[in-house]
Amino acid sequence: MTEGITFEAFPKIARLNRGMVITEKLDGTNAAVVITEAGEVGAQSRNRLITPDADNYGFAGWVDRNAAELRDILGPGRHFGEWWGSGIQRKYGLTGGDKRFSLFNTGRWSADELVGVEGLGIVPVLAQGQFDNWVIAEQVERLRTHGSVAAPGFMKPEGVVVFQSASRTLFKVTVDGDEAPKGAAGHALDEERPAA
């Protein structure tokens, strides 16, 4: 037996035919409200901690202005979501600095729990149930035909996110160009921008 070889177990394989939740994929910028057990409130982008002085589309400033309310509503944790709206990626028809933060964890939050902070919500749930590619395709077609659920009247939604419960994995399906890599499909790159 070789002394330098160690055992590594093969991971369990999740079952595909389990539950799924389909939400609208918003085209903004990934962000999180960070609340420590001690009650400190901060913000992060997909890649780094951000502050009002070193911001990403104004998200850290929004968190800073609403820190007390966010602490009371969300409690300790790292609360991920999409910061979207005026001046960010697709803009969704929002103007004049109107931006929104939609939390991803639809199993934890309901819209009723998130009142009290202007612009705070959750991503829209489009469907849920047993994993089914046809249901996913139907929801993508629904967005293509009827437009965004998050921003009614906006006819260029990005697509859907499918949360597969057994693997606890997220998958995305875009309305246009899903078969092509992100840059090749003509999508705006998710780059960080300074505060607007």
PyMOL commands that set and color helices and strands:
alter all, ss='L'
color gray80, all
select helices_A, chain A and resi 59-65+67-74+91-93+111-114+133-146
alter helices_A, ss='H'
color red, helices_A
select strands_A, chain A and resi 19-25+29-35+41-45+49-50+77-85+99-103+120-122+125-130+159-164+169-174
alter strands_A, ss='S'
color yellow, strands_A
deselect
rebuild
show_as cartoon
